[in-house]
Each structure stands twice: as C-alpha cells, then as structure tokens.
C-alpha cells in the first residue's frame, strides 16, 4: 500500500497569471472523446437517488461510464456538445449542485468509515460564504477521524479529530497546528481557507494552493490562532502536532460495510447500479457500500488484488497529450508482475493522477515506447510483461520517483 507523502518544499513561488481551469459540473472541459464534467462529491457522500442520477447522466449525455478521481469525485466523459443546461438541471434536481459560484470549491476528502456529520458541516460553511467562491478548484480540504488516512493526501487544510471532542486544524504541510473544539471545526476550516485567500491577495501571485504561497506570505499557525480568537473561536496553538498515518481501506468487509475497489477508477453504469443504497466514494477509487453481500461484476471485493496498487491517467483516446492507451496496457499487464510499490501509468511526462506516496514506480509513455521506473523487486518482470503485452520493449529504466 502507498506510504505517507513527504512534505513538499518550494524554493521559488508559483506565479499564476490566470485562474485555474479545473472542470466542474457547470464548466465542461473539451477532451478528445467529447466534453468532460467533474461532479464534486464532498467527503464522497452519495445518496442512492444521487448515485442513480449520475448513472442517468452518463447514459443520457455521456459514454455510459463513470470515473472516480483521486479526490473522491465523479467524472462523466464523452458528453455531447450542448448538453450543459440539461446536465445541470438533472444534477441540480438530485441535490448535487450547491449555490452558484461554489460548485468547484467543494473539494473535501474524508475518512471513508467515519461519521459524515463533520463533512456536511464544513461543506455547508463553505457554500454559505460568498468569499469562499474565490478558491481555486484545486484547493483541498481533508476531514480525518484521527487515523491519518486522508491527512496524508497533501491537503491544504486538514481537520484532524482528536480525543475528547477536539480537532487539530493544520495549514498545508506545516508541523504545527491549531486546536479547536469539534463543534467549531467547520468554522475554523472555513477561516483557514479565507486566511489563505487573504495571503494570496497580499502576495499578488494568484496562488491556487497553500504550498504555492511565497515564503514572505506563507501561512503561520500562530497568526491563524490569533485570527480564530478574533472570530470568537477558542483556539490553542500546538507547536508540534501529531501526524498519524493509516493505509486506506483494502477491498473487503470493514465494520459492517463493504469496500469495493474499481480497477483504474472507471466503471460502466450497469456496474455502478449494482452498488446498492447510499455510497461513500473514497479518494483511492473505491466505494463503500453497506450491503456486505454485494458482489458487483468486474469490481474487486476481496483483499490482495493486484489492482490495489495500480493507477493510471486517462491516456488515449480521451487525452490529446497522451502518447499511449495506458489503461489498456495496464489491464494487459496487471497481475503478471507485482512489486512492493504502487505503479502509476502515465501517457506523458505530466504524470496526471500520480499517487500521493513517498515512492512509486513510474511507467511513462514516450514517443518510442515506455520508460519504466526501477522497482527494487521486479523491474525486469514488469518490463517483460509490458513487452509481451505490447510487443514493444520499454525505452529505459529510471529511478523510482520520490
């Protein structure tokens, strides 16, 4: 399973000259296979009627498939030109669209098996604040029940539950944090986002994420503590905050619920409709269902599957920049060669969707074939399996990404 990510560092500030172009449910993105819509699902929480509405949208307007993202959202692909208004009406009726202007900022990942109430409280706070609409579509919140699973996903703002009804609010990858009562956590999370927006405006860099702020405008937890107190929130500065880590849930039964892994995060609407009742989509491209007897065709419902450590970008034919159909190649190779590190398949050097892990094996398409990272256990096995699947040897073996 993936390991916790190393804290990111930036020697130079990122200068943004425009707003981000992240797609949404209302802002469709043109791709090679049609238009793409990304529906934000805060905390992965989906009612049964909402899940049915997404399947209906994929069948009516798209290619009949749904994609799960690394932030627990759902993408619809192959959308027809001019379907935007009808799609928005369908999603809005299902309760999948918030107030205008806030649709793309609802990026909240959450511990899949935890109480959903903190997620709903944070989402309501964000959608009720007009200033929050200025956040980029890449700004990420994590609501972690204390185990450290989603806190390891490089969030901008982490709400980490603590014993005794307390929550630690962490800004980016900082070592320190601010302690608040659980009842104030949603307000504190919103204030953290507004604190970032104020810093980004002062810096003049139009930063999209906390890590992009230049050093002179980096967020300070002590200053944030003072800000919270000024808003009437009882806050305590914690100089050396804990950083727990837990693996994501493996496919199988957990505490009366079933974790269903979706290979490469893509499934047809018929498979989607086999997932019963209310759903919780995880950031690891799996779905939590309450019916432990469910066994959807083609999906993984038991642990130790090779698909637990294989991810891929969209690749061909959906992405114009991709040099290969990476998903088809990943499917052809899966199970033939498996090492201790996750493997990510990329159609180009951008490596979209790569794991938030300390180390992984890169399989990157180049104009001449694939370049494969050196897995400490089985680099040659992976290269051999790939060559057999494509009848095309990899270009070279490079170091493991860190």
N, C-alpha and C positions, 0 to 999 in steps of 0.2 A: 504493500500500500504506500501511497505518497507520504513523504516526510514533511514536517513543517517548513515553510519557506524561510530563507534567510532574510533579514531586514534589508530592504532596498536602500541604497545610498545614491545621492545625486551630487556630482561635483559642479554641474552647471544648471542653472534654472531652465525650465522648458518655456519657451516663448510661444504662446498661442496667438495667432493672428485672426482666428475665426472661432465661432462656436463649434462644438463637436457635431459630427454628422451621424451619430448613432441613430439607427432606425427605431421606430416605435410602432404602435398600432395605428396612429394617425399620420405619422411621417413614414411613408413607404419608401423602401430603398430599391432602386433598379439593379437587378442582378442578371447574369447571363441566362438564367432559367425563368425569368419573369420577375415580378416585384416581390419584395420580402417585407413582412411585418413582424415586429418583435413585441409580444404582449408581456408586459411586466406583471409578475405574479408575486407580490410581496410575501416573503417567507415561504414561497411555494404553495400557499394555501389555496386550494381549489374546491369549491362545492361541486357536487355531482352535476347540477344543471349547468354550471360554468364549464366544466370539462366537456359536457355534451355540446355546448355552444362552440367551443374551439374545434371539435371534430366537424361540426356542421360547416364552420367557416372554411376549414381545409378542403372539404368536399365541394362546397359551392363555388369557392373563389380560387382555390389553390390546386396543388398537385396531389391531394389526398394523403399527405403526410404531415406529421408534427415533429419539430426538432426541439430537444431540451438543451438549454445552454448551461454554461459553467456558472451562471448566477441563478439558476433555478427558474428561468423564464422559458417561454414557449415561442418558437418562431414558426411562421407559416410561410411557405415558399411557393414559387410558381404562380403567384397571384396575377390575375388578369388585369390589364390596364383599365382604369376607370372604375375599379370595384371599391375604392376607398370609402365612399359615402355609405354604401350598403354594409361593408365590413364594420365600419364604426357604429352603425345602428345596431347590428347584431351583437357586437361586443358590449355596447353600452346597455342594451336591454338585459344582458346577462350579468351586469354589475362588474364588468372587467375594465371599465374606464372611469377615472376619477374626474375631478373638476378640471376644466380646460387649463392647459399650461403645466399641469403636474404629471401628465401621463408618463413621461420618460424618466422622471426622477425617482420612481418607486423601486429603486434597486436595493432590496433588502434580502439578504440571505439569513437563514436561521437554522438552529439545531433541529433536525427533522422530527425528532421524537419528543420535543419539549412542548410546554404549554404555549398555545398560539396567541394568548392574550397580549404579551408584550409587543409582538409583531403588529398586531392590529392597532395598538395604541400609538406606536411610532408612525405607522402609515397614516393614521388619522391626523396626527400632529403635522406631518409634512404637507399633506394635501390641504390643510386648513390655513397654512401660512403662505401668503402671496409671494414673499421674498424667496421662498424655497424653490420657486419655479426657475430661478436663475442657475440652479445647479446643473452641471453637465449630465448627460445621460450615462456617464461612466463613473460618477461618484457612488461609492458603495458603502452601505451600512451592513453590519453583522450583529445579529441578536443571538448571543451564545448562552446556553444554560449553565455554563461554568466548566464544561468538559474540555473546551478548546478546539472543537472541530471546525466551526465556521470562522472562529477568530484567526485561524491560520490561512485564510483566503485573501490576505492582503487588503482588508477593508480600510476605508478612510475613517470611519467611525465605528468603534466596537462597543457594544453594551454587553459586558461580561458579568453574568449573575454570580453572586457571592452568597455564602451562608448568612442567615439572619435577615433576609429581605433587603440586601444591599446589592448594588450594581456598580461595577467599575466602568467608567467611560474613558476609552483610550482614543487618542487622536493619531491616526496613521500608525506607524510602527514604533512610536515613542516608548521608552522603557518605563515612563511614569504614567499615571492615570489620575482620575478624579473619582472619589467615592460619593455616591448619592443613594438615597432611598429608592427602592424598586418603583414605588409609586411616582417618583419624579424622573424616572429613566427616559421616558419618551420625550418629555420637555427638554431634558439635558441633551438627548441625541439631536433634537432639532436645533438647540442652541449651538451645538458643536458645528453643525452644517452652516449656520449663519455666521459663526465665528470665522470659518474658512472663507465664506464669501466676502466678508469684510477684509480679511487679509489679502485675498486675491485682488480685490479692487485697489487696495493700497499699493500692492506690488506692481500693478499695471501689466501683468503677464497673461491675464485671462486663463489662469491655470484651471485645469479640469479636475485635478485630484490633489490631495494634501501633499503628496510626495513631490509635486511639481512646483511648490512654492519655493522661491529663492531663500537662501539662508537668512537674510535680513528680515524676512517676513514669515519665517517658519512659526507654526503654532506652538504655544508654550502652555503646558498644563497648569502651571501656577497662575498665569494670567487668565486662563479659562476658568479656574476655580473662582477667582475674583469676579469674573463676569457672571457666573452662575449665582453667586451670592447676591450680586446686584439685581438679579431677576427674581429673587426670593426663594431660590433653591438652596437648601442646606447642603453644602459641598465640602469635602475634605480632600486635600492634596495627598496623593500616595506616591512617594518618590521612587519606590522600587516595586512596581505592581507585578503580580504573578502572571505567568504566560503558560497556562496549561495547554496540552495538545492531546487530541484524540483522533484516531482514524475515523473516517466516515463509516456509516453502517454498511456491512457487507450484504450481498443478496441473501435473503432468508428471513426467518421469523425473529422479531425483536419486540419484547414486551407486549405481546398480543397484536402486533402489526407485522405486515409482510413488506420487506424491501425488494422491489422489482427493478433490476438493472436493465436499461435499454442500451443494447450494443451501439456504440458510436452516437448515442443520443437521438436516433432517428427511428420513428415507427409509423406504421400506417394507421389510418383511422379505425380500421377493423380491430387492430391490436389495442389501440387506445380505448376503444369502447369495451374491451374485455377487462379493463381496470375498474373494479366496482366501487360505487359510493364516492364519498369525499376523498380527495387525493392531497398528498403533500409532495411536491416536486423538490428534489434535493439539488444542490449545486454539483453533484457528482453524476448527473444524468441518470438518476434512478427515481423511482416513485414509491412512496409509502402508501399502502392500502390497508384497511382494517380487516379485510377478509383474508385470513391466513391460508385459506384453501384455494385461493385464486392461482391459476397457472396459465397466464396468457401465452398463446403460441408465439414462439420465436423470441421471447424475452427470458431473462435469467432470474431464477427464483431460488437458487441454492448457491452457497459459497464456493470459493475456489474455482471460479470460471476464469479463463484467460481474458475475458472481456473486462474484468475488474481493473486491469492496468493498461488498457489500450484506448487512446483517444485520437481524434483526427479533426482537421479543419474541414470546411465544406468541400474543397477541391473541385475538380471538374465534375459535371458540366455547369455547376452553379456559379463558380467564381472565375471571372475573366483572367485574373492574375495567376491562377493555379496552372502548374505545368503537368499535372497528372490527376487521375481519378484515384485520390488517395484512399477513399473509403472502400472502393472495390479492392484495392491492393491490400489494405489492412484486413479485410474479411478473408481474402485468399490466404493470408499468412497466419492469422490468429490460430493459436493452439499448436503450431508447428515448432515455435521457438519462444521460450518464456524465461526471462531472467528476473533478478530481484528488483529492478527499477521499472517504473512505468515507461511506456513507449508512446511517443506522440508523432503522428504522421502529418507533415505539412506540405502543402502544394507549392510553396515558395518560401523565400527567406524571411517573410514577415512572421511566420510561425503562429498564425492566429489560433487562439484556443488552447495554447500550450498549458501544461499543468502548473499549478501553484505549488511547486515542490522544490526541495533543495537540490534534487538531481533527477534527471530523467534521460532517456535515450531519444535523441532526435533522429527521425527519418525524414529527410528534407528532399523534395523533388528539385532537380536541377535540369538544365536543357539536355544533359547527357545521361540522365538516369537518377538514381537516388544516392544521396550521401548519408551514411549511417553512423551515428554516434557509437563509441566503443563501450558496449555493455560489458562490465567486468566478468560476467559469466559466459554469455553466449553471443558475442558479436558475429562470429562466423556462422552460427546456426541461423541467426536472423537473416544475414546476408544470403546464405544458401537458400533459405525458404523463399526469400523475395525473388531471387534469381529464377527459382523454379516456377514461381507464380507468374512472373512477367517475361521470362526468357530473356532477361536483360540484367546483367550484373550491376551492382552499385558502383558509383564512381570512386568513393574512398571511405575510409573510416576516420572519424574525427573524435575529439574528446567529448566526454559526457558533459551536457550543459549543466552549469551550476549557477 
